[in-house]
Amino acid sequence: MGDNGGKKKLIQRLKRVEGQVRGIQRMIEHEQNCIEVLTQVAAARAALDRVGMIIFEEHSHTCLLRAIEEGQDDAIEELMQALKRFMQ
């Protein structure tokens, strides 16, 4: 996962997403306005997508590059499969 600074930032982002999800649960428990709940769901989804993109970029710049340099022919195909799963 790269350097410790990057890992630390990812963990912080994930903790924020976790807090957002807990907030959504509270909103539902307190029967908050549906539009407000959906807005928070969209925000949590966007934050989680950003975490995924950071991980994908890190993989592309480090693991993929190393695999290509080592002659691993299936590295690009593996990256494409990961991208397809991420985009679903």
Summary of the structure (lengths in Angstrom):
residues: 88
radius of gyration: 17.2
end to end distance: 22.7
largest distance: 55.9
contacts: 205
relative contact order: 0.10
helix: 85%
strand: 0%
